[in-house]
Amino acid sequence: MARKKAALDFEQSLTDLQSLVERLESGELSLEDSLTAFEQGIRLTRDCQTALTQAEQKVQILLERDGELEEAPFDADRSA
């Protein structure tokens, strides 16, 4: 259940970040609102980066064989 929550948190953070970027790019926010949105965007970016780093570490652990990391190319066609 924790994995689903983490995935949902990542997806929600990414969606929120995309919405913030659109609002900032619209040019309709005041300077103060733009700074607040930017600060929130930085927090969301850090949250997303942390989630991606954790996912990468999990993948590395899963690929580890006999104490050595076994590099394997990602093939999107095979994983679908």
mmCIF file of the N, C-alpha and C atoms, coordinates in Angstrom:
data_MODEL
# 
_entry.id   MODEL 
# 
loop_
_atom_site.group_PDB 
_atom_site.id 
_atom_site.type_symbol 
_atom_site.label_atom_id 
_atom_site.label_alt_id 
_atom_site.label_comp_id 
_atom_site.label_asym_id 
_atom_site.label_entity_id 
_atom_site.label_seq_id 
_atom_site.pdbx_PDB_ins_code 
_atom_site.Cartn_x 
_atom_site.Cartn_y 
_atom_site.Cartn_z 
_atom_site.occupancy 
_atom_site.B_iso_or_equiv 
_atom_site.pdbx_formal_charge 
_atom_site.auth_seq_id 
_atom_site.auth_comp_id 
_atom_site.auth_asym_id 
_atom_site.auth_atom_id 
_atom_site.pdbx_PDB_model_num 
ATOM 1   N N  . MET A 1 1  ? 0.820  -1.191  0.000   1.00 0.00 ? 1  MET A N  1 
ATOM 2   C CA . MET A 1 1  ? 0.000  0.000   0.000   1.00 0.00 ? 1  MET A CA 1 
ATOM 3   C C  . MET A 1 1  ? 0.864  1.255   0.000   1.00 0.00 ? 1  MET A C  1 
ATOM 4   N N  . ALA A 1 2  ? 2.010  1.203   0.664   1.00 0.00 ? 2  ALA A N  1 
ATOM 5   C CA . ALA A 1 2  ? 2.915  2.354   0.685   1.00 0.00 ? 2  ALA A CA 1 
ATOM 6   C C  . ALA A 1 2  ? 3.416  2.672   -0.711  1.00 0.00 ? 2  ALA A C  1 
ATOM 7   N N  . ARG A 1 3  ? 3.635  1.622   -1.514  1.00 0.00 ? 3  ARG A N  1 
ATOM 8   C CA . ARG A 1 3  ? 4.117  1.857   -2.881  1.00 0.00 ? 3  ARG A CA 1 
ATOM 9   C C  . ARG A 1 3  ? 3.075  2.597   -3.709  1.00 0.00 ? 3  ARG A C  1 
ATOM 10  N N  . LYS A 1 4  ? 1.811  2.203   -3.559  1.00 0.00 ? 4  LYS A N  1 
ATOM 11  C CA . LYS A 1 4  ? 0.746  2.886   -4.296  1.00 0.00 ? 4  LYS A CA 1 
ATOM 12  C C  . LYS A 1 4  ? 0.662  4.343   -3.875  1.00 0.00 ? 4  LYS A C  1 
ATOM 13  N N  . LYS A 1 5  ? 0.786  4.595   -2.563  1.00 0.00 ? 5  LYS A N  1 
ATOM 14  C CA . LYS A 1 5  ? 0.734  5.966   -2.061  1.00 0.00 ? 5  LYS A CA 1 
ATOM 15  C C  . LYS A 1 5  ? 1.888  6.775   -2.622  1.00 0.00 ? 5  LYS A C  1 
ATOM 16  N N  . ALA A 1 6  ? 3.100  6.199   -2.642  1.00 0.00 ? 6  ALA A N  1 
ATOM 17  C CA . ALA A 1 6  ? 4.268  6.909   -3.171  1.00 0.00 ? 6  ALA A CA 1 
ATOM 18  C C  . ALA A 1 6  ? 4.072  7.220   -4.647  1.00 0.00 ? 6  ALA A C  1 
ATOM 19  N N  . ALA A 1 7  ? 3.545  6.249   -5.397  1.00 0.00 ? 7  ALA A N  1 
ATOM 20  C CA . ALA A 1 7  ? 3.315  6.461   -6.827  1.00 0.00 ? 7  ALA A CA 1 
ATOM 21  C C  . ALA A 1 7  ? 2.264  7.544   -7.034  1.00 0.00 ? 7  ALA A C  1 
ATOM 22  N N  . LEU A 1 8  ? 1.209  7.509   -6.220  1.00 0.00 ? 8  LEU A N  1 
ATOM 23  C CA . LEU A 1 8  ? 0.167  8.531   -6.342  1.00 0.00 ? 8  LEU A CA 1 
ATOM 24  C C  . LEU A 1 8  ? 0.698  9.897   -5.951  1.00 0.00 ? 8  LEU A C  1 
ATOM 25  N N  . ASP A 1 9  ? 1.518  9.948   -4.895  1.00 0.00 ? 9  ASP A N  1 
ATOM 26  C CA . ASP A 1 9  ? 2.111  11.217  -4.492  1.00 0.00 ? 9  ASP A CA 1 
ATOM 27  C C  . ASP A 1 9  ? 2.993  11.782  -5.605  1.00 0.00 ? 9  ASP A C  1 
ATOM 28  N N  . PHE A 1 10 ? 3.780  10.920  -6.241  1.00 0.00 ? 10 PHE A N  1 
ATOM 29  C CA . PHE A 1 10 ? 4.636  11.364  -7.340  1.00 0.00 ? 10 PHE A CA 1 
ATOM 30  C C  . PHE A 1 10 ? 3.778  11.896  -8.481  1.00 0.00 ? 10 PHE A C  1 
ATOM 31  N N  . GLU A 1 11 ? 2.766  11.134  -8.867  1.00 0.00 ? 11 GLU A N  1 
ATOM 32  C CA . GLU A 1 11 ? 1.902  11.553  -9.970  1.00 0.00 ? 11 GLU A CA 1 
ATOM 33  C C  . GLU A 1 11 ? 1.190  12.864  -9.649  1.00 0.00 ? 11 GLU A C  1 
ATOM 34  N N  . GLN A 1 12 ? 0.717  13.004  -8.418  1.00 0.00 ? 12 GLN A N  1 
ATOM 35  C CA . GLN A 1 12 ? 0.027  14.230  -8.024  1.00 0.00 ? 12 GLN A CA 1 
ATOM 36  C C  . GLN A 1 12 ? 1.000  15.408  -8.017  1.00 0.00 ? 12 GLN A C  1 
ATOM 37  N N  . SER A 1 13 ? 2.203  15.189  -7.497  1.00 0.00 ? 13 SER A N  1 
ATOM 38  C CA . SER A 1 13 ? 3.213  16.256  -7.478  1.00 0.00 ? 13 SER A CA 1 
ATOM 39  C C  . SER A 1 13 ? 3.558  16.689  -8.894  1.00 0.00 ? 13 SER A C  1 
ATOM 40  N N  . LEU A 1 14 ? 3.698  15.729  -9.789  1.00 0.00 ? 14 LEU A N  1 
ATOM 41  C CA . LEU A 1 14 ? 4.024  16.043  -11.178 1.00 0.00 ? 14 LEU A CA 1 
ATOM 42  C C  . LEU A 1 14 ? 2.888  16.816  -11.845 1.00 0.00 ? 14 LEU A C  1 
ATOM 43  N N  . THR A 1 15 ? 1.662  16.398  -11.591 1.00 0.00 ? 15 THR A N  1 
ATOM 44  C CA . THR A 1 15 ? 0.501  17.101  -12.141 1.00 0.00 ? 15 THR A CA 1 
ATOM 45  C C  . THR A 1 15 ? 0.430  18.530  -11.598 1.00 0.00 ? 15 THR A C  1 
ATOM 46  N N  . ASP A 1 16 ? 0.641  18.670  -10.279 1.00 0.00 ? 16 ASP A N  1 
ATOM 47  C CA . ASP A 1 16 ? 0.633  20.006  -9.662  1.00 0.00 ? 16 ASP A CA 1 
ATOM 48  C C  . ASP A 1 16 ? 1.736  20.888  -10.236 1.00 0.00 ? 16 ASP A C  1 
ATOM 49  N N  . LEU A 1 17 ? 2.903  20.292  -10.461 1.00 0.00 ? 17 LEU A N  1 
ATOM 50  C CA . LEU A 1 17 ? 4.032  21.042  -11.024 1.00 0.00 ? 17 LEU A CA 1 
ATOM 51  C C  . LEU A 1 17 ? 3.712  21.519  -12.439 1.00 0.00 ? 17 LEU A C  1 
ATOM 52  N N  . GLN A 1 18 ? 3.117  20.663  -13.237 1.00 0.00 ? 18 GLN A N  1 
ATOM 53  C CA . GLN A 1 18 ? 2.743  21.055  -14.598 1.00 0.00 ? 18 GLN A CA 1 
ATOM 54  C C  . GLN A 1 18 ? 1.726  22.197  -14.581 1.00 0.00 ? 18 GLN A C  1 
ATOM 55  N N  . SER A 1 19 ? 0.791  22.128  -13.653 1.00 0.00 ? 19 SER A N  1 
ATOM 56  C CA . SER A 1 19 ? -0.210 23.195  -13.524 1.00 0.00 ? 19 SER A CA 1 
ATOM 57  C C  . SER A 1 19 ? 0.450  24.515  -13.118 1.00 0.00 ? 19 SER A C  1 
ATOM 58  N N  . LEU A 1 20 ? 1.400  24.435  -12.186 1.00 0.00 ? 20 LEU A N  1 
ATOM 59  C CA . LEU A 1 20 ? 2.119  25.640  -11.761 1.00 0.00 ? 20 LEU A CA 1 
ATOM 60  C C  . LEU A 1 20 ? 2.889  26.272  -12.919 1.00 0.00 ? 20 LEU A C  1 
ATOM 61  N N  . VAL A 1 21 ? 3.547  25.439  -13.696 1.00 0.00 ? 21 VAL A N  1 
ATOM 62  C CA . VAL A 1 21 ? 4.318  25.947  -14.835 1.00 0.00 ? 21 VAL A CA 1 
ATOM 63  C C  . VAL A 1 21 ? 3.392  26.660  -15.816 1.00 0.00 ? 21 VAL A C  1 
ATOM 64  N N  . GLU A 1 22 ? 2.241  26.076  -16.072 1.00 0.00 ? 22 GLU A N  1 
ATOM 65  C CA . GLU A 1 22 ? 1.283  26.717  -16.984 1.00 0.00 ? 22 GLU A CA 1 
ATOM 66  C C  . GLU A 1 22 ? 0.832  28.071  -16.447 1.00 0.00 ? 22 GLU A C  1 
ATOM 67  N N  . ARG A 1 23 ? 0.565  28.131  -15.133 1.00 0.00 ? 23 ARG A N  1 
ATOM 68  C CA . ARG A 1 23 ? 0.152  29.400  -14.531 1.00 0.00 ? 23 ARG A CA 1 
ATOM 69  C C  . ARG A 1 23 ? 1.266  30.441  -14.626 1.00 0.00 ? 23 ARG A C  1 
ATOM 70  N N  . LEU A 1 24 ? 2.497  30.010  -14.364 1.00 0.00 ? 24 LEU A N  1 
ATOM 71  C CA . LEU A 1 24 ? 3.626  30.946  -14.440 1.00 0.00 ? 24 LEU A CA 1 
ATOM 72  C C  . LEU A 1 24 ? 3.850  31.421  -15.876 1.00 0.00 ? 24 LEU A C  1 
ATOM 73  N N  . GLU A 1 25 ? 3.722  30.514  -16.818 1.00 0.00 ? 25 GLU A N  1 
ATOM 74  C CA . GLU A 1 25 ? 3.952  30.871  -18.220 1.00 0.00 ? 25 GLU A CA 1 
ATOM 75  C C  . GLU A 1 25 ? 2.851  31.761  -18.775 1.00 0.00 ? 25 GLU A C  1 
ATOM 76  N N  . SER A 1 26 ? 1.680  31.750  -18.142 1.00 0.00 ? 26 SER A N  1 
ATOM 77  C CA . SER A 1 26 ? 0.577  32.572  -18.644 1.00 0.00 ? 26 SER A CA 1 
ATOM 78  C C  . SER A 1 26 ? 0.878  34.056  -18.495 1.00 0.00 ? 26 SER A C  1 
ATOM 79  N N  . GLY A 1 27 ? 1.738  34.397  -17.526 1.00 0.00 ? 27 GLY A N  1 
ATOM 80  C CA . GLY A 1 27 ? 2.092  35.791  -17.322 1.00 0.00 ? 27 GLY A CA 1 
ATOM 81  C C  . GLY A 1 27 ? 1.027  36.613  -16.625 1.00 0.00 ? 27 GLY A C  1 
ATOM 82  N N  . GLU A 1 28 ? -0.001 35.957  -16.110 1.00 0.00 ? 28 GLU A N  1 
ATOM 83  C CA . GLU A 1 28 ? -1.104 36.678  -15.487 1.00 0.00 ? 28 GLU A CA 1 
ATOM 84  C C  . GLU A 1 28 ? -0.972 36.793  -13.966 1.00 0.00 ? 28 GLU A C  1 
ATOM 85  N N  . LEU A 1 29 ? 0.051  36.182  -13.380 1.00 0.00 ? 29 LEU A N  1 
ATOM 86  C CA . LEU A 1 29 ? 0.234  36.245  -11.932 1.00 0.00 ? 29 LEU A CA 1 
ATOM 87  C C  . LEU A 1 29 ? 0.997  37.511  -11.551 1.00 0.00 ? 29 LEU A C  1 
ATOM 88  N N  . SER A 1 30 ? 0.687  38.017  -10.373 1.00 0.00 ? 30 SER A N  1 
ATOM 89  C CA . SER A 1 30 ? 1.456  39.147  -9.859  1.00 0.00 ? 30 SER A CA 1 
ATOM 90  C C  . SER A 1 30 ? 2.847  38.652  -9.482  1.00 0.00 ? 30 SER A C  1 
ATOM 91  N N  . LEU A 1 31 ? 3.728  39.580  -9.216  1.00 0.00 ? 31 LEU A N  1 
ATOM 92  C CA . LEU A 1 31 ? 5.086  39.205  -8.826  1.00 0.00 ? 31 LEU A CA 1 
ATOM 93  C C  . LEU A 1 31 ? 5.065  38.357  -7.554  1.00 0.00 ? 31 LEU A C  1 
ATOM 94  N N  . GLU A 1 32 ? 4.285  38.790  -6.573  1.00 0.00 ? 32 GLU A N  1 
ATOM 95  C CA . GLU A 1 32 ? 4.206  38.051  -5.312  1.00 0.00 ? 32 GLU A CA 1 
ATOM 96  C C  . GLU A 1 32 ? 3.644  36.644  -5.530  1.00 0.00 ? 32 GLU A C  1 
ATOM 97  N N  . ASP A 1 33 ? 2.579  36.523  -6.318  1.00 0.00 ? 33 ASP A N  1 
ATOM 98  C CA . ASP A 1 33 ? 1.993  35.214  -6.609  1.00 0.00 ? 33 ASP A CA 1 
ATOM 99  C C  . ASP A 1 33 ? 2.958  34.344  -7.420  1.00 0.00 ? 33 ASP A C  1 
ATOM 100 N N  . SER A 1 34 ? 3.708  34.975  -8.313  1.00 0.00 ? 34 SER A N  1 
ATOM 101 C CA . SER A 1 34 ? 4.696  34.239  -9.101  1.00 0.00 ? 34 SER A CA 1 
ATOM 102 C C  . SER A 1 34 ? 5.788  33.670  -8.204  1.00 0.00 ? 34 SER A C  1 
ATOM 103 N N  . LEU A 1 35 ? 6.253  34.466  -7.235  1.00 0.00 ? 35 LEU A N  1 
ATOM 104 C CA . LEU A 1 35 ? 7.285  33.988  -6.313  1.00 0.00 ? 35 LEU A CA 1 
ATOM 105 C C  . LEU A 1 35 ? 6.767  32.844  -5.445  1.00 0.00 ? 35 LEU A C  1 
ATOM 106 N N  . THR A 1 36 ? 5.533  32.967  -4.987  1.00 0.00 ? 36 THR A N  1 
ATOM 107 C CA . THR A 1 36 ? 4.930  31.902  -4.185  1.00 0.00 ? 36 THR A CA 1 
ATOM 108 C C  . THR A 1 36 ? 4.796  30.625  -5.011  1.00 0.00 ? 36 THR A C  1 
ATOM 109 N N  . ALA A 1 37 ? 4.340  30.761  -6.237  1.00 0.00 ? 37 ALA A N  1 
ATOM 110 C CA . ALA A 1 37 ? 4.208  29.602  -7.124  1.00 0.00 ? 37 ALA A CA 1 
ATOM 111 C C  . ALA A 1 37 ? 5.567  28.997  -7.423  1.00 0.00 ? 37 ALA A C  1 
ATOM 112 N N  . PHE A 1 38 ? 6.567  29.837  -7.622  1.00 0.00 ? 38 PHE A N  1 
ATOM 113 C CA . PHE A 1 38 ? 7.918  29.350  -7.888  1.00 0.00 ? 38 PHE A CA 1 
ATOM 114 C C  . PHE A 1 38 ? 8.449  28.545  -6.697  1.00 0.00 ? 38 PHE A C  1 
ATOM 115 N N  . GLU A 1 39 ? 8.241  29.065  -5.486  1.00 0.00 ? 39 GLU A N  1 
ATOM 116 C CA . GLU A 1 39 ? 8.675  28.349  -4.283  1.00 0.00 ? 39 GLU A CA 1 
ATOM 117 C C  . GLU A 1 39 ? 7.982  26.996  -4.179  1.00 0.00 ? 39 GLU A C  1 
ATOM 118 N N  . GLN A 1 40 ? 6.695  26.972  -4.463  1.00 0.00 ? 40 GLN A N  1 
ATOM 119 C CA . GLN A 1 40 ? 5.956  25.718  -4.421  1.00 0.00 ? 40 GLN A CA 1 
ATOM 120 C C  . GLN A 1 40 ? 6.480  24.763  -5.503  1.00 0.00 ? 40 GLN A C  1 
ATOM 121 N N  . GLY A 1 41 ? 6.795  25.314  -6.651  1.00 0.00 ? 41 GLY A N  1 
ATOM 122 C CA . GLY A 1 41 ? 7.346  24.499  -7.735  1.00 0.00 ? 41 GLY A CA 1 
ATOM 123 C C  . GLY A 1 41 ? 8.681  23.874  -7.366  1.00 0.00 ? 41 GLY A C  1 
ATOM 124 N N  . ILE A 1 42 ? 9.512  24.626  -6.664  1.00 0.00 ? 42 ILE A N  1 
ATOM 125 C CA . ILE A 1 42 ? 10.793 24.092  -6.209  1.00 0.00 ? 42 ILE A CA 1 
ATOM 126 C C  . ILE A 1 42 ? 10.560 22.924  -5.253  1.00 0.00 ? 42 ILE A C  1 
ATOM 127 N N  . ARG A 1 43 ? 9.621  23.076  -4.326  1.00 0.00 ? 43 ARG A N  1 
ATOM 128 C CA . ARG A 1 43 ? 9.308  21.984  -3.391  1.00 0.00 ? 43 ARG A CA 1 
ATOM 129 C C  . ARG A 1 43 ? 8.807  20.755  -4.140  1.00 0.00 ? 43 ARG A C  1 
ATOM 130 N N  . LEU A 1 44 ? 7.907  20.959  -5.091  1.00 0.00 ? 44 LEU A N  1 
ATOM 131 C CA . LEU A 1 44 ? 7.372  19.835  -5.864  1.00 0.00 ? 44 LEU A CA 1 
ATOM 132 C C  . LEU A 1 44 ? 8.467  19.155  -6.686  1.00 0.00 ? 44 LEU A C  1 
ATOM 133 N N  . THR A 1 45 ? 9.362  19.958  -7.264  1.00 0.00 ? 45 THR A N  1 
ATOM 134 C CA . THR A 1 45 ? 10.468 19.403  -8.038  1.00 0.00 ? 45 THR A CA 1 
ATOM 135 C C  . THR A 1 45 ? 11.351 18.541  -7.161  1.00 0.00 ? 45 THR A C  1 
ATOM 136 N N  . ARG A 1 46 ? 11.649 19.019  -5.960  1.00 0.00 ? 46 ARG A N  1 
ATOM 137 C CA . ARG A 1 46 ? 12.480 18.240  -5.036  1.00 0.00 ? 46 ARG A CA 1 
ATOM 138 C C  . ARG A 1 46 ? 11.781 16.952  -4.622  1.00 0.00 ? 46 ARG A C  1 
ATOM 139 N N  . ASP A 1 47 ? 10.472 17.025  -4.380  1.00 0.00 ? 47 ASP A N  1 
ATOM 140 C CA . ASP A 1 47 ? 9.713  15.818  -4.031  1.00 0.00 ? 47 ASP A CA 1 
ATOM 141 C C  . ASP A 1 47 ? 9.763  14.799  -5.163  1.00 0.00 ? 47 ASP A C  1 
ATOM 142 N N  . CYS A 1 48 ? 9.576  15.273  -6.387  1.00 0.00 ? 48 CYS A N  1 
ATOM 143 C CA . CYS A 1 48 ? 9.618  14.377  -7.544  1.00 0.00 ? 48 CYS A CA 1 
ATOM 144 C C  . CYS A 1 48 ? 11.014 13.776  -7.716  1.00 0.00 ? 48 CYS A C  1 
ATOM 145 N N  . GLN A 1 49 ? 12.043 14.591  -7.550  1.00 0.00 ? 49 GLN A N  1 
ATOM 146 C CA . GLN A 1 49 ? 13.414 14.105  -7.688  1.00 0.00 ? 49 GLN A CA 1 
ATOM 147 C C  . GLN A 1 49 ? 13.724 13.051  -6.633  1.00 0.00 ? 49 GLN A C  1 
ATOM 148 N N  . THR A 1 50 ? 13.252 13.265  -5.412  1.00 0.00 ? 50 THR A N  1 
ATOM 149 C CA . THR A 1 50 ? 13.459 12.290  -4.341  1.00 0.00 ? 50 THR A CA 1 
ATOM 150 C C  . THR A 1 50 ? 12.773 10.969  -4.685  1.00 0.00 ? 50 THR A C  1 
ATOM 151 N N  . ALA A 1 51 ? 11.547 11.045  -5.172  1.00 0.00 ? 51 ALA A N  1 
ATOM 152 C CA . ALA A 1 51 ? 10.813 9.836   -5.547  1.00 0.00 ? 51 ALA A CA 1 
ATOM 153 C C  . ALA A 1 51 ? 11.518 9.099   -6.674  1.00 0.00 ? 51 ALA A C  1 
ATOM 154 N N  . LEU A 1 52 ? 12.035 9.835   -7.653  1.00 0.00 ? 52 LEU A N  1 
ATOM 155 C CA . LEU A 1 52 ? 12.745 9.199   -8.769  1.00 0.00 ? 52 LEU A CA 1 
ATOM 156 C C  . LEU A 1 52 ? 14.053 8.567   -8.306  1.00 0.00 ? 52 LEU A C  1 
ATOM 157 N N  . THR A 1 53 ? 14.756 9.220   -7.411  1.00 0.00 ? 53 THR A N  1 
ATOM 158 C CA . THR A 1 53 ? 16.004 8.673   -6.871  1.00 0.00 ? 53 THR A CA 1 
ATOM 159 C C  . THR A 1 53 ? 15.727 7.392   -6.101  1.00 0.00 ? 53 THR A C  1 
ATOM 160 N N  . GLN A 1 54 ? 14.663 7.385   -5.308  1.00 0.00 ? 54 GLN A N  1 
ATOM 161 C CA . GLN A 1 54 ? 14.305 6.182   -4.562  1.00 0.00 ? 54 GLN A CA 1 
ATOM 162 C C  . GLN A 1 54 ? 13.929 5.046   -5.502  1.00 0.00 ? 54 GLN A C  1 
ATOM 163 N N  . ALA A 1 55 ? 13.205 5.360   -6.551  1.00 0.00 ? 55 ALA A N  1 
ATOM 164 C CA . ALA A 1 55 ? 12.832 4.334   -7.530  1.00 0.00 ? 55 ALA A CA 1 
ATOM 165 C C  . ALA A 1 55 ? 14.077 3.781   -8.215  1.00 0.00 ? 55 ALA A C  1 
ATOM 166 N N  . GLU A 1 56 ? 15.012 4.649   -8.560  1.00 0.00 ? 56 GLU A N  1 
ATOM 167 C CA . GLU A 1 56 ? 16.251 4.204   -9.195  1.00 0.00 ? 56 GLU A CA 1 
ATOM 168 C C  . GLU A 1 56 ? 17.033 3.277   -8.259  1.00 0.00 ? 56 GLU A C  1 
ATOM 169 N N  . GLN A 1 57 ? 17.079 3.626   -6.982  1.00 0.00 ? 57 GLN A N  1 
ATOM 170 C CA . GLN A 1 57 ? 17.784 2.787   -6.016  1.00 0.00 ? 57 GLN A CA 1 
ATOM 171 C C  . GLN A 1 57 ? 17.119 1.421   -5.889  1.00 0.00 ? 57 GLN A C  1 
ATOM 172 N N  . LYS A 1 58 ? 15.803 1.379   -5.913  1.00 0.00 ? 58 LYS A N  1 
ATOM 173 C CA . LYS A 1 58 ? 15.091 0.099   -5.850  1.00 0.00 ? 58 LYS A CA 1 
ATOM 174 C C  . LYS A 1 58 ? 15.401 -0.757  -7.069  1.00 0.00 ? 58 LYS A C  1 
ATOM 175 N N  . VAL A 1 59 ? 15.446 -0.134  -8.235  1.00 0.00 ? 59 VAL A N  1 
ATOM 176 C CA . VAL A 1 59 ? 15.761 -0.862  -9.465  1.00 0.00 ? 59 VAL A CA 1 
ATOM 177 C C  . VAL A 1 59 ? 17.180 -1.418  -9.384  1.00 0.00 ? 59 VAL A C  1 
ATOM 178 N N  . GLN A 1 60 ? 18.132 -0.627  -8.884  1.00 0.00 ? 60 GLN A N  1 
ATOM 179 C CA . GLN A 1 60 ? 19.501 -1.106  -8.753  1.00 0.00 ? 60 GLN A CA 1 
ATOM 180 C C  . GLN A 1 60 ? 19.579 -2.294  -7.807  1.00 0.00 ? 60 GLN A C  1 
ATOM 181 N N  . ILE A 1 61 ? 18.836 -2.253  -6.720  1.00 0.00 ? 61 ILE A N  1 
ATOM 182 C CA . ILE A 1 61 ? 18.826 -3.373  -5.775  1.00 0.00 ? 61 ILE A CA 1 
ATOM 183 C C  . ILE A 1 61 ? 18.265 -4.616  -6.452  1.00 0.00 ? 61 ILE A C  1 
ATOM 184 N N  . LEU A 1 62 ? 17.205 -4.448  -7.227  1.00 0.00 ? 62 LEU A N  1 
ATOM 185 C CA . LEU A 1 62 ? 16.598 -5.584  -7.907  1.00 0.00 ? 62 LEU A CA 1 
ATOM 186 C C  . LEU A 1 62 ? 17.521 -6.182  -8.967  1.00 0.00 ? 62 LEU A C  1 
ATOM 187 N N  . LEU A 1 63 ? 18.367 -5.351  -9.570  1.00 0.00 ? 63 LEU A N  1 
ATOM 188 C CA . LEU A 1 63 ? 19.273 -5.832  -10.608 1.00 0.00 ? 63 LEU A CA 1 
ATOM 189 C C  . LEU A 1 63 ? 20.571 -6.410  -10.042 1.00 0.00 ? 63 LEU A C  1 
ATOM 190 N N  . GLU A 1 64 ? 20.802 -6.206  -8.747  1.00 0.00 ? 64 GLU A N  1 
ATOM 191 C CA . GLU A 1 64 ? 22.058 -6.649  -8.152  1.00 0.00 ? 64 GLU A CA 1 
ATOM 192 C C  . GLU A 1 64 ? 22.115 -8.179  -8.115  1.00 0.00 ? 64 GLU A C  1 
ATOM 193 N N  . ARG A 1 65 ? 23.233 -8.720  -8.575  1.00 0.00 ? 65 ARG A N  1 
ATOM 194 C CA . ARG A 1 65 ? 23.436 -10.169 -8.604  1.00 0.00 ? 65 ARG A CA 1 
ATOM 195 C C  . ARG A 1 65 ? 24.797 -10.484 -8.003  1.00 0.00 ? 65 ARG A C  1 
ATOM 196 N N  . ASP A 1 66 ? 24.831 -11.372 -7.030  1.00 0.00 ? 66 ASP A N  1 
ATOM 197 C CA . ASP A 1 66 ? 26.077 -11.818 -6.405  1.00 0.00 ? 66 ASP A CA 1 
ATOM 198 C C  . ASP A 1 66 ? 26.945 -10.649 -5.950  1.00 0.00 ? 66 ASP A C  1 
ATOM 199 N N  . GLY A 1 67 ? 26.321 -9.632  -5.369  1.00 0.00 ? 67 GLY A N  1 
ATOM 200 C CA . GLY A 1 67 ? 27.071 -8.509  -4.834  1.00 0.00 ? 67 GLY A CA 1 
ATOM 201 C C  . GLY A 1 67 ? 27.549 -7.519  -5.882  1.00 0.00 ? 67 GLY A C  1 
ATOM 202 N N  . GLU A 1 68 ? 27.246 -7.738  -7.132  1.00 0.00 ? 68 GLU A N  1 
ATOM 203 C CA . GLU A 1 68 ? 27.665 -6.819  -8.193  1.00 0.00 ? 68 GLU A CA 1 
ATOM 204 C C  . GLU A 1 68 ? 26.445 -6.347  -8.962  1.00 0.00 ? 68 GLU A C  1 
ATOM 205 N N  . LEU A 1 69 ? 26.490 -5.103  -9.343  1.00 0.00 ? 69 LEU A N  1 
ATOM 206 C CA . LEU A 1 69 ? 25.386 -4.527  -10.088 1.00 0.00 ? 69 LEU A CA 1 
ATOM 207 C C  . LEU A 1 69 ? 25.438 -5.011  -11.519 1.00 0.00 ? 69 LEU A C  1 
ATOM 208 N N  . GLU A 1 70 ? 24.340 -5.560  -11.964 1.00 0.00 ? 70 GLU A N  1 
ATOM 209 C CA . GLU A 1 70 ? 24.238 -6.042  -13.340 1.00 0.00 ? 70 GLU A CA 1 
ATOM 210 C C  . GLU A 1 70 ? 23.473 -5.007  -14.148 1.00 0.00 ? 70 GLU A C  1 
ATOM 211 N N  . GLU A 1 71 ? 24.165 -4.309  -15.022 1.00 0.00 ? 71 GLU A N  1 
ATOM 212 C CA . GLU A 1 71 ? 23.533 -3.275  -15.842 1.00 0.00 ? 71 GLU A CA 1 
ATOM 213 C C  . GLU A 1 71 ? 22.707 -3.949  -16.935 1.00 0.00 ? 71 GLU A C  1 
ATOM 214 N N  . ALA A 1 72 ? 21.510 -3.441  -17.133 1.00 0.00 ? 72 ALA A N  1 
ATOM 215 C CA . ALA A 1 72 ? 20.640 -3.968  -18.172 1.00 0.00 ? 72 ALA A CA 1 
ATOM 216 C C  . ALA A 1 72 ? 19.940 -2.794  -18.837 1.00 0.00 ? 72 ALA A C  1 
ATOM 217 N N  . PRO A 1 73 ? 19.942 -2.734  -20.164 1.00 0.00 ? 73 PRO A N  1 
ATOM 218 C CA . PRO A 1 73 ? 19.270 -1.629  -20.846 1.00 0.00 ? 73 PRO A CA 1 
ATOM 219 C C  . PRO A 1 73 ? 17.762 -1.742  -20.668 1.00 0.00 ? 73 PRO A C  1 
ATOM 220 N N  . PHE A 1 74 ? 17.125 -0.592  -20.594 1.00 0.00 ? 74 PHE A N  1 
ATOM 221 C CA . PHE A 1 74 ? 15.676 -0.555  -20.465 1.00 0.00 ? 74 PHE A CA 1 
ATOM 222 C C  . PHE A 1 74 ? 15.064 -0.706  -21.842 1.00 0.00 ? 74 PHE A C  1 
ATOM 223 N N  . ASP A 1 75 ? 14.145 -1.647  -21.966 1.00 0.00 ? 75 ASP A N  1 
ATOM 224 C CA . ASP A 1 75 ? 13.454 -1.875  -23.221 1.00 0.00 ? 75 ASP A CA 1 
ATOM 225 C C  . ASP A 1 75 ? 11.964 -1.689  -22.970 1.00 0.00 ? 75 ASP A C  1 
ATOM 226 N N  . ALA A 1 76 ? 11.424 -0.548  -23.351 1.00 0.00 ? 76 ALA A N  1 
ATOM 227 C CA . ALA A 1 76 ? 10.027 -0.214  -23.088 1.00 0.00 ? 76 ALA A CA 1 
ATOM 228 C C  . ALA A 1 76 ? 9.088  -1.190  -23.777 1.00 0.00 ? 76 ALA A C  1 
ATOM 229 N N  . ASP A 1 77 ? 9.480  -1.728  -24.923 1.00 0.00 ? 77 ASP A N  1 
ATOM 230 C CA . ASP A 1 77 ? 8.610  -2.655  -25.645 1.00 0.00 ? 77 ASP A CA 1 
ATOM 231 C C  . ASP A 1 77 ? 8.430  -3.962  -24.879 1.00 0.00 ? 77 ASP A C  1 
ATOM 232 N N  . ARG A 1 78 ? 9.504  -4.434  -24.232 1.00 0.00 ? 78 ARG A N  1 
ATOM 233 C CA . ARG A 1 78 ? 9.412  -5.688  -23.488 1.00 0.00 ? 78 ARG A CA 1 
ATOM 234 C C  . ARG A 1 78 ? 8.644  -5.530  -22.190 1.00 0.00 ? 78 ARG A C  1 
ATOM 235 N N  . SER A 1 79 ? 8.679  -4.353  -21.574 1.00 0.00 ? 79 SER A N  1 
ATOM 236 C CA . SER A 1 79 ? 8.013  -4.175  -20.288 1.00 0.00 ? 79 SER A CA 1 
ATOM 237 C C  . SER A 1 79 ? 6.519  -3.969  -20.416 1.00 0.00 ? 79 SER A C  1 
ATOM 238 N N  . ALA A 1 80 ? 6.026  -3.682  -21.598 1.00 0.00 ? 80 ALA A N  1 
ATOM 239 C CA . ALA A 1 80 ? 4.589  -3.451  -21.782 1.00 0.00 ? 80 ALA A CA 1 
ATOM 240 C C  . ALA A 1 80 ? 3.833  -4.750  -21.888 1.00 0.00 ? 80 ALA A C  1 
# 
